[in-house]
C-alpha cells in the first residue's frame, strides 16, 4: 500500500472534507483470492460499487512479475435471498452471475447462458465473489503456489472466461460492467434439474428503469427503458450542460388516472405537461438513482406523492412557486392549527387525500423528503416564468 495514503488520511487539513468509511475498505486488496500466498500481489486499478455489488479491476503479480489482469465481482446477496425466499428456497454457498463488459471503443462481450460466472461465498469479505483472470496458464519460469492453484479452474473462485480474455488483456479499457445475479441450478443425481430453469430466481436490479428522450409524446411508455441489470461505470468524470440534455415530457406527472383514463385530481388536464432533463442516472454509484432538472411552466403541477424506501431532495434554482409537505412530516412547520402556513387538502398518487402545508419556494429553497414522506409542487397561474428545480433521489431501504 502506498505510504502516502496513511499520511494524507491523518493530515488535519484532510479531516475537514474527508468522507470517512471503515478503514478495512482501503486495504481490501489484502483479502483477494490469491493473497493466501505471499507470492501474489494485487494492483487494484479501480473499484466501483452500486448497492450490494462491488467490482474491482487491475493486475496480479506473481513473484514480483506481472502475471495476469483480473476483474473481481463481489455481491452481498440480500436481494437475491429475498427473491429466492418467495419460492420457499434458500440461497446457500454460491450463486451465478451474468456479466457483460464494454470497453472504451464500445466493444462488448458477455457470459453465455450455458457458462455463467459462479460466485462463491467468502467469509473474509462476507459476500459471494469470483475473480476472472485473463490467463491461468503455467508461468514460464516458475509454478503457481499450490494453495492458489486449488482455487483455479472452471466455476472456481479464480476462473477464466475465454471470451473475456482479449478485453481483460487491456484491463484499463474496460469502461462498463453490467451484472445480474441468479440462484444456481441444482441437479438430482439422475441429472434432472431440481428447479425448472424458468423458476430460478434472479436479482436483475428488480424493475429498475431509466428515462430516455426517445419520443416527444408526453408520458410515452417508449421513454421508459428497462435495464434488467446493474451497471458499474468506470468513467472517472463528466462535464455536461443541462441545456444540452434533451428533456422528457410528462403529462399529469404523479397523478393516477382511473381505468377509463379520467382523473379525480382537479389539477389534472391534457395540457398539464412538465419536462425533466435526466442529467445522470445509471452513471451514479452507491445507492443513487438519478439527478435531474425539472421545469414546471406557469399553471402546471407535479402531483403529490409518497416516497417508500427512497429519499429525494428538491433544490429550487429558478422562479417562484408552491411546494407541499404533508402536515407532520416536518414538525417545525406546525400542525393543522398552526397559522404560519396554509393548509391544503391534496390528492396523493394512489392514496386518496391528505392535508399538506403550502410552502412558498424560490431560488435556494429546499424540500427534503425521507421514506414515508409526501410532497408535491406547483407553479401558480400568476407566475410569469418557469419554476425550475434540480433533484436527486436514492435508495434508503
ABEGO torsion letter per residue (X at the ends): XBAAAAAAAABAAAAAABBBBBAAAAAAAAABAAAABAABBBBBABBBBBEABBBBBEBBBBGGBBABBBBBBBBAGAAAAAAAAAAGBBBBABBBBBBBBBBAAGBBBBBBAABBBBBBBBAAAGBBBBBBBABABBBAABBBBAAAAAABEBGBABBBBAAAAAAAABAAABABBBBBBBBBBBBBAAGBBABBAAABBBBAGEABBBBBBABABBGBAAABBBAGBBBBBABABBBBBAAABBBBBBBGBGBBBBAAGBBABAABBAABBBBBBBABBAABBEABABBBBBBBBBGBBBBBBBBBGBBBBBBBABEBBBBBBBBGABAAAEBAABAABBBBBBBBBGAEBBBBBBBBBBBGBBBBBBBGBBBBBBBBAABABBBBBBBBBBBAX
